Every structure is written in structure tokens, then in C-alpha cells.
Amino acid sequence: MRTDMFYFSGTGNSLHVAQELGKRLPEARLLPIVGLMRQEKVPAGARTVGFVFPHYASSLPKIVHAFIERIDLGSAEYLFAIATRGRTETMAFAEIDKILRRKGRQLDAHFVFTMPSGSEPLAKGYAKRITKERIRRLESEMLAQLDSIQKIIVDQETSREKDKGDDIPPPTLLVPFMPLVRAISPFLVPLGKRVETTFDFVYGENCTGCGICEAVCLSEKVRLVDRRPVWQSDVQCHGCFACLNYCPEEAIQVKSKWYLRSYTAQNGRYHHPAITARDIAAQKWMGTC
């Protein structure tokens, strides 16, 4: 029984998860969403179909949303989704179900993995959250969970446990307001989606003009002009932070805005250690159904 997994990955977490799960499933194919979006029609030819992606602001990346709207699932009998996320509860599965209901379907199973986030270099305190020890621990936990997930998928079981995020207590000052925060969080998703593609990137004097940022840019927004990156204003960013995190000189920064203070100049960078810039770039030209 073949399984097709459609993936989107900016800093490698979701691609790595898809690769590891693919090793555990018979006849698994990994198909990049970015490359397939170039096609006019996207049929899913397998009986088992999965979507693997990072959540952005607790919801689906715009490109994944558009892809699930477009894909023809007529031959698919079992649907699953896997979201990688930093620590916050994901609402991506409910968003997928809303899209699928218009096709007369819903997810049969969904799963979530906590992994270091590619957006964490923007936040203060990066060094305390992204440590080698934490990366190793989360990797070990992910690999252990994949064995049980493999069985669920092979046996075509239903598994729709609601994600609650990491059990990290909120700051003491916020505790009285948490019921309100949870109540309004679904209404913040549209705002998060708007912010997703509006980051301002700049490069510093240590830029060497190597071109990696152009290669890994999944929206092809970055172009090298006179060996310096230019983010084209007429191309929409996917918000994947691949250009930020794969720059070998850490020369790319995110500018602060009134609603977002960026600490990229003080922080390091994160991408999954098993996934190279070439792996990320390959999403743009791989993939045929």
C-alpha cells in the first residue's frame, strides 16, 4: 500500500520528520508542496495521503492551505497530517478539516511534534531555548513517537487527539488572564497569517554573496544582484526563514517593527542538523505525481 507524503519545510524539521516516517512506511513517497504548486492539477495517486508541515502562528502556512485546497483526493482512502511546532498549541488540524469538509472529507489522524522553531532566532532568550541538549532530547522523543505513528497509519486507525501544546506554565502575571487568551486565540489566526509574509529582511556587511539565501528561498523572492541579496517587493514571502537560518555567516537579519521586536542580531540560528541547504532548495524543482 503506497503512501504519499506532501511536505513543506523551511528549516528542515518537517522534511526530517517526513524522511524518518518514510523509512517506516512501505512504498512511501515524499513529494514537495512547493514544486507541486507549479502544476495546474495535483492528483493524489495513493490510497494513504499525508501532509507534513510546520505550523505558523498556530495555523497552516498559506502555501499549505492553498495546496490542500487544490489537491484532488479522489483516490485517497486515509488522510493524516503531521505538524511540527515550537511549543504553542496548533490549530492547523482544525483548519485542514475545514478545507476537507468542502471535499466531503476529514483527517483520519493527526500528530504533532515539538521541535526547535526556525523563528526562534527572532525572540529574546534564544540561547536558553535552543541548546544542543534540547535538540537531542526532542529528536529522541520524535523518533520514539514515530514507531507508534507508523502502526496507526499502517493499520489505518483513527487518531485525532487534540493538541494542548507543551505543558509549560504561563508567566504568573498571565495566569488570571489565560481563559481570555484561550477564548480569543482563534480570532488571532488571521492576524498571524497576515504577519507570516510581512517580515523585512536585510543583510549585513559580513555578507559574502555566496547565494545560499537565493537558493533556499522557497518563494523565489530573494535574488542576488551584484552578489548581494534583494528581496523582491512583488513576490510574496512564504515566511519560512530559510534565508535567515541557512546563511553561513548569519549575515541576514529581520528588522524590528512596532509590533515585533527582532533579536536576530544578538542570536544564533537554527535549522535541523540533518537537513542541508541543498535539501531545502530541492523542494522547488522536485516532485511530480
N, C-alpha and C positions, 0 to 999 in steps of 0.2 A: 504493500500500500504506500503510494508516494505521498510525501508531504512537501508542500511548497511554503517556504517562509519568506515573506516580503519584509525587508528591513530598511530602516533609516538610521544612520548613526553619524554623529558629528565628532565625538571624541573617542569612539571605539567601543564603549560599553555594550551597546545593543548589538553591534556586529559580533563582538566576542561571545555574548550570550547565545546568539543565533548559531555561531560556529560550534560551540560546545554542545548545544542541544542537537544540532545536525549530526554530530558524531554518534548520538544515542538513538537516532530515529532511522529506520530503514528507508532507503531511497529518498533522502531529504535533499531538496534543492534550496539554495539561498539566492534570492532574487532582489536586487536593489531597487527601491522605490524611485529614487532619483532618475536612474536610467530608464525605467519603465514609463515614467511620466512623459517621456518624449514620444511614446507610441500613441496613436489615435485610439486604439482599443486595447484593453488589458484583460484578457480572459484568464481565469484561474483554472488550470487543467487538472489539478489534483483533487482527490476526494477530501484530503485534510489540508486546511489552509490556516496559516498563522501570520500574525503581524507582530513585529518586534521593533520597538522604538523607545526613545527617551520621552518622558513627559516634560512639557514646558509649561511652567506656571500651573502645574497640576492638571493640565489638559493635553490634548493631542497637538503635536506640531501641525501647522497649517498644511504642509505638504502631505502629511499622512492622512489628515482629514480629507483632502482633495482626492487622494489616491483611493481611499476606501469608498468614496462616493462614485468613483469611476469604474472600479473593478467589477467584472462580470463574475459572479459567484454561482452561476447556474449549475455547475458540476460539483461544487463543494458540498460535502455532507457533514463536515465537522469543522467548526471555526474556533480558533483560540487566539489570544493576544497576550503579549508579554511587555510590560513597561519597566524600564529602568528609571530610577529616580533617586534624588538625593536623600531626603528624609521626610518630605511632606506627603500627606495623603494624596493619592491620584484620583482624579475624576475622569480619566481618559476612557475607562471602560464603559461608563455610562454614556459618554459622547459617542463611542463606537456603536453601542446598541441603538442609540437614537438614529444614526445613519442607517444601520442594518434593518431597522423596523420598516423603513421605506422600501426595502427589498424583501420584506416578509421573513426576516431572519433575526437572530441574536447570537451573541457569543455563547458557545457551549462551555468554554473555560477561559479563565484569565488568571494571570500570575504577575507578581511584582517582585523586583529585586532592588534592594538598596545598594547603591554603588556611589563612589565619589562623583560629584556632579561637575560637568565641564564649565558650568557658570560660576563655580565657587571661587575662582580667582578674582571675581569682581567684589567679593564680600570681605569685610574686615575679619580677621582671625583665621584666615585660610590655613596658616601653618599648623594651627591646633587641630583642624578638622582633617586635613589631607596629610596623613602620615603613612610611612611605609607599613607600619604595623596594622593600621586600619585598612589599607588597601589589601594586604594579605588576608586579613580576617574576613572581609566582605567577599573576597574571591573564594575563599574556602567555603563560606556559607552558601554562595551561589552554586558552586559545583555540587555540593551535597543536595541542595534542593532540586537540581536538575534530574537526579535519578528518580525521584518521586513524580516529577512533572512528566518525564518520559513515559512512565507507566500509565498516567492519566490519559495522555494523548494516544498512546498505542491502543489502550482499551476503550477509547472514545467515551470517557467518563465526563460527567458534568462537574465542573468545579468553578463556582462563582462567589468565592468568599470575598467579602467587602474589605478593601484595603483601609487600614486605620493609620497608616504612616508609622514611622518609628515611635516607640513609646518613650519619647523624650519629654520630660515635663516642661511646660512653658515657663517663662520668667515669672517670678512671684507676683509682680505688679500686674501681669496679664491674666492671672487665674480667674478673677471675678468676671472678666470680660470674655472668656472663652466660649460660653454659649452663644454670645452675639457674633463672635468671629466665625464660628461654625455655621451659624444661620445665614450670614451674608456671603460666605465663601463662594457659593455657586454663582453669585452675581459678579464676582471679581474676575471670573474666567474670561469674559470678553475683553476686559481691560488688559489682562495678562497676554492675550493673543495680540492685542494692538502693540504692546511693548515689545513682543517677541521679535519683530522685524525692524525695530527703530533704533537699534544701537549705533552709536557713532564710533568708528574705529579710526585710529591714527597710528602712524609708525614713528619710531624714534631714530636718533642719529646712528644707533647701532645696527640698523637695517643693512644687510649685505646684498640685498637684491637677489637672493637665491631662488625666489619664485615658488617656494613651497606654499605660501599663502594662496597664490593663484591656483595652484594645483589642487589643493584640498577644498577650495571654496565650492560648495555643492550647488549654489545658485548661479555660479559664474559671475558673481558681482565684482570680484577682485580681478583687476587687470594690471599687469606690470607695464608702466610707462617710464621709459628711461631708467629701467631697473629699480623702480620704486612702485609700491602698490597703490592703486587707485580704486576706491570703492565707488562704482558707477551709480549715480543717483537714479537712473532709470531702470535699475534691476533690483528686484526685491530680495532682501536677505532672508535666509532660512533660519537665522538665529541659532546656528549650530555651534558657534565658537571654535570651529576647526582652525580657522586662520589664526585665532588668538593662541590656541593651545599647542599647535604643531609648529609654530615659529621657533626655530632652534636657538635664536638669540633673545627670545622674549621681547622682541622689538615692538610688537603690536600691543597697543593699549586701547581700552574702552574709555571714552570721555565721560566724565560725570555730567549728569543732568539734574534739574531741580528735583525730580522725583527719584533719582538713583545716584547714590554716591559710589563711584568706582574706585577700587583699591588695586587695580591690576599693576600699577607701577610699583607697589610695595610687595606684591605677592609673587609666588611661583606660578607654575602652570600644571594642568592635569590632562593627560589622555591615557587610555588604557595601555599598559606597558606591552601588551601582546599585539597591539594593532598599530601598524605603521602609517605614515602619511600616504604611502602608495595604496594601502588598503582602502583608506578613506576616499582618495581620488578616484579609485576604480569604480565607485558607485555611479559615476557619471556616464560611463561607457559600457558597463556590463549589464547583462540582463535581457533576455528575450523569453517570451512564453511560447 
